[in-house]
């Protein structure tokens, strides 16, 4: 089979090689899956760079989220067990963690449902307790993680403000359903949020960016608001001033979704049931902006790493080489 291997740590486009290898052999409690679609996540870039919290032995295949097919033909969603990741024709996953792929979604959409939407659901509902009628601010609203939060916020009955970088991403955020879109490259984010909320600020802020975005969040969070820290795509990890949180009465909530897989896996299944229902009634639908062949895998991971994509980029091993859908 063909698989992308990372032989040394560095930028994805420089360290990923497409190689011919034997199909991986599942260990105890694992299954071999035919990869129907592999969604690219920012952690795939961090894995290549050796900057992720998990550091698989070299060489390894990245790809932490797939829609796969079992030997008996079931279509499932899985997080592959590294080092046998999803950017390959076949991957390995833990049998107990397989989830049925929603019938309402095609392979690429199903591959993009799990991590981003589970993170959004846990962040907005489990951690922040988002309620109908509240205002939700989403940083990087046109990206893979942000677009999921926008759709989930709208499905929950919130007013959603999306912050993006550039006119193209602003158009995507509007299509996703944002009630207000702020282009941070052309507008003052703090002033725009205050104007949009009548000076009150946002009840819940969803931040996968960190850095300057987090600083802006502290300026526009409402009384008893909640800032959900999801990640640091900017590369800058903030050092929050806790005296400021005390003075303004807001909460800073961390979210490491992966912990629920070991700490409370029943909640992950419950969340998947909620997401499947939302997908069935059309309330959520992963925004797949690019569908590329397996041969385009390294370039696609690099584009996600560089932050130039909107929505999700999905690799389809069955797609004709050089084609895009």
Secondary structure, DSSP 4 states (H G I P E B T S, - for coil): -EEEEE-SSS-HHHHEEEEE-PPPPP-TTEEEEEEEEEE--HHHHHHHHT-SS--PPSSBB----EEEE-TT--EEEE---TTB-SSBSEEEEEGGG-EEPPTTS-HHHHHTTHHHHHHHHIIIIIIT---TT-EEEEETTTSHHHHHHHHHHHHTT-EEEEEESSHHHHHHHHHHT-SEEEETTTS-HHHHHHHHTTT--EEEEEESS-THHHHHHHHHEEEEEEEEE---TTS------HHHHHHHT-EEEE--GGGHHHH-HHHHHHHHHHHHHHHHTTS----EEEEEEGGGHHHHHHHHHHT---SEEEEETTSPTT-B-
